[in-house]
Amino acid sequence: PKVTKLQVIIDLLKRDEGATIKEMMEKTGWQRHSLHGAMAGGLKKKGYKIASTKENGGDTVYRIA
């Protein structure tokens, strides 16, 4: 079966280390604003809650809460 880009994002966010926007951009080919829209809209509609934390390196890491 075909794996959708939204599923790729979900899989990245479910990892213990979570995912940065840069990682998600590399895996999906989407731009930053598209990823924010997918997290705010697509994942929310599926019932996922996204948590974000600022890591030491300055990158924001997103995870499924």
C-alpha positions in Angstrom: 0.0 0.0 0.0 1.0 3.6 -0.7 2.4 5.5 2.3 1.1 9.1 2.4 3.2 12.1 3.4 0.9 12.6 6.3 1.7 9.1 7.5 5.4 9.8 7.1 5.0 12.9 9.4 3.0 10.8 11.9 5.7 8.1 12.0 8.4 10.8 12.5 6.5 12.5 15.3 5.9 9.2 17.1 9.6 8.5 17.5 11.0 9.0 21.0 13.3 11.8 19.7 10.4 13.4 17.8 11.2 15.4 14.6 12.3 18.9 13.6 10.7 20.8 10.8 13.9 20.4 8.8 13.7 16.6 9.1 10.1 16.6 8.1 10.9 18.8 5.1 13.6 16.4 4.0 11.4 13.3 4.3 8.3 14.8 2.6 9.6 17.4 0.2 7.1 19.9 1.7 7.8 23.4 2.6 7.7 24.8 6.2 4.2 26.3 5.8 2.8 23.1 4.4 4.1 21.1 7.4 2.7 23.6 9.9 -0.7 23.4 8.1 -0.6 19.6 8.1 0.2 19.5 11.8 -2.4 22.1 12.7 -5.1 20.8 10.4 -4.6 17.2 9.1 -3.2 15.7 12.3 -5.7 17.6 14.5 -8.6 16.2 12.5 -7.2 12.7 13.1 -7.2 13.3 16.8 -3.4 13.8 17.3 -2.1 16.4 19.7 1.3 17.8 18.9 3.7 19.0 21.5 6.8 21.1 20.8 9.9 21.8 22.8 12.9 24.0 22.2 16.1 21.9 22.3 19.6 23.0 23.3 20.7 23.4 19.7 17.9 26.0 19.2 15.7 23.7 17.0 12.1 23.1 17.9 11.3 19.4 18.2 7.8 18.2 17.6 6.2 15.1 19.1 2.8 13.5 19.3 1.7 14.1 22.8 
